[in-house]
Amino acid sequence: MLSLLLGCTSLICGAGTHAIDGACLPDDTAAAADTAATDTGDTAPDTAADTADTDTAPDTADTGPATLAVYLLAGQSNMDGYAWIPGLAPADRVADPRVPLYWSGWGGFRDLQPASYGGAVYVGPEVTLGRALADAGVPAVLVKHAVGGTDLANYWFPGVTPGDATAGDGFSVLADSVDAAAAELDAAGQPWRWAGFVWMQGESDSLDLGMAHAYEDNLTGLVAAVREITATPDLPVVVGLISRESIWTYADLVRDAETAVAAADPYVATVETDDLPRNELDQPHYDSVSNRVLGRRFARALLDGADVPSGDDAPQAALTVSGGPTDYDFTGTCGWEFTITAPIEVTDLGAYGTAYIGTATEVGIWDADANLVVRGTVPTWYEAPATWRKTEWYIAIDPVRLEPGTYRLGLVSWTGDADRYLNDASGSFAAGITYTAAVYAEGYWLTYPSNRFASSTVSFVGPDFLFTPAP
């Protein structure tokens, strides 16, 4: 029931009590609280806190439930969701009761969680988008309808007039989802409003020259139609710019059209995606790390009402490996020592692998006092597909902040599994990450790599991590 997701809209209290700020208080206590809540700035304040209360409007406790901000999400596969679940931090892989989500595939509201026609292993940007809004204090509700491989010219065409027979299937189901979600919201009794529309689409139209040239007019028409079905003439709109990947033949035409629509409408903003890596094994789609960044960028654009460019919110690899030999291997924890001079936030842990990983491995980071500050398991391909970026498989973690200092990074390796690390690697380190030595310790389990191996080359390159500058 939506009412359970949104929380109770009223509280029934027993005799001798009544509701104040979501709680049943005795009449004498409640009366005092009510008097304080509506204090109009008397000259003899009861408390020090009362001194600051000089407004004549009732305080928040007397204004009733918050007005819900409802956002509509639509588009093709990069909105539907073809990013793998392990790209979400563990805390984000479970339902979030703060944000009700109406997905067309459910036909009703549930707590925010991955919702993709691709299947249970996939997630779209809705999870990080909704959580970012909730973290910012927005009482957000999401309504989503997105289908992969669809075009704006036909499938999402809103019709000459809303509701006529020329409307494409995509827009028709979107309009039905708007009506169904609105009916449930009305029935729940809490005030609500349409607060924004997020559109991630255009790749299909970029494969056809005629569709690409028509994209600006078609997107302008879609925005107008969505504002009409939501009865919100100035509805804020956020458009994700499609990637310039070579597989999208006329990507520049579509991107120019998206930018032109935003330039012509003060309530339309764009989000850059060109700096977000694609899935190496599924090129049309953003990889799992990029997908979660995309959701947060959508939230920023909605909150700020402004374009969101590329930036350092996209996690980068501490080490980018270009090659090297695996002349020997051993059983133990191996890796490398590094220093940082500015705080960073580690978002993902990685394990080397130029092919599908057949054996899961643990990865950890220790501080200078040998304290294990973060650990995670990079799974096999068969357990759960992680994020692959050419030489490393990454698994998302709940972000961990590292202060300036020296750290050791290690993973578990086994004799006979020589593809686990490189003993003489070539590559480059990210700005702010300084490699100091190879480190190792023997044993079958993840353990502090206490031995330091000085070498003229970069050795024991197997573990890696993704990070962003710490906020």
Steps between C-alpha positions, in 0.01 A plus 500: 500500500627845409382637834746269672783617275424865556438467871186576695334828414324526837547368852212383721570559869320373810303692760695768684755537218523652157750499212793739485781457245416137432469391864214459755569730797300560824260791466690724740837430330346520157331829575830651611671369187221634282527842661876509439450386140278800425689759706469836321797673652384597850725739691547262792634179348459181701839355396818605329389310191174698502695822462584407143136415411369838381314387188121527479459185286445162663808281537554186290328280759169678429520504119400136441675237288760608246399535136648208306719584200416254220748444216427326171780289341493377141719397209666195350741240638736732688198622695335159519816351647767274357767552763589208726393505864856450644573852378282631782641537849357231733284752684340599167412145389204473737171688502494856633168575675560874481418508127187336354550385140223434248647291218288406199627143529346471847190702434515642850718653770780328691796627700783625276698209355636391161225492239603382153326311220844347439467280809588470867877527446466849353449849638436841348583848631182513709666360814776758540274776367232433759745452786683823414172693510406342833845573643447864402180507706258483206184292568541338159274258314607345168281386209691305233425361156794422270554240227828407330562541128221753448498822297348840558382541141242221527487309829503805726314729257227668711253534216375809323292564809532304828291187495445479126556184295836617362675476840769235526479210745769649722321828555165328543633278782681799650173695508321201654775474764458869580125453548535182707770642727302823546190301600695311767659819628161670523355201683784508755388846609841670527550818295723457197614674184679416175854623558698390193545281191827315428564378143786264401459405135623577150735216410243330275423824315874557447510195270268660243586829330137608462420428864815679613407812304145491642613446858484863610139543386402160639657566841337843517166335429557230762585756769183694418290182510643388835427841647144467371432152645644610835314833483825678590584764235843583648596143594880480538658259250842333509643343183795262501727575204575179312858380469710576194593131468573407138220244503253791502541621142337842533559554871618857448174594328294360787722661765475834320122461495487422871717802576287723278180400677660588835629832367152597382320409823604642841348198674705239311851397612746246360729243662833404340571130457788499252758455777323194643655171379284250315468134588798331330289188450182684397597817314156662461468536878682687775685272736380457856727768647392750233135413550503595867681827419237573236221472758675740736557749217130489418425580863747792498338645189155474659617655826700782341287562191820522297711302253737244651833468315756222520699507822694325772184329628582215260730256686843445348742211531795538734707302249437452129688191383630473146675163526775287653610139559383243754826307533421350840226475756452400863233442764449804717392863510683720255469857385662838532562786737394854411479846647245777457538869584130594485197311636323265260186287507544139388185385318596165342759226553655322202682182404715448192359283225528520123226238468202387705600439861445137589591526870370771732764689697506731800656845479593724793664831590701549822616824658853571626418334834402175325130556564274355231284798401301341216455156349285355228468194279526525123266221384538259212320583180258216570410628846431859402643705214708782642624806310778417254728774375733312266744362760314519832170375639350741755241444772327796666540551874340736746737795447796533738691822561881482512688790657846603375760237588645163405289192428541143378270337248485123458306207360511125552691303236555127461775294341381384161281805451762707322251739344437655841778758490795634300849487644646756259226735386477810290231762536422834659379618839230759553599848611544501876578124523870420550622140480780426748560123507363152442371326815406144586436240771469123468180317594165390365288786632496876465761627744710810550778494237779575747796428270621786288666410169704782350535470124603715207172407330137508606442155648209303647244692297175314551279697738371844406228743606283778366474829685381858492630805687352494849217749553 
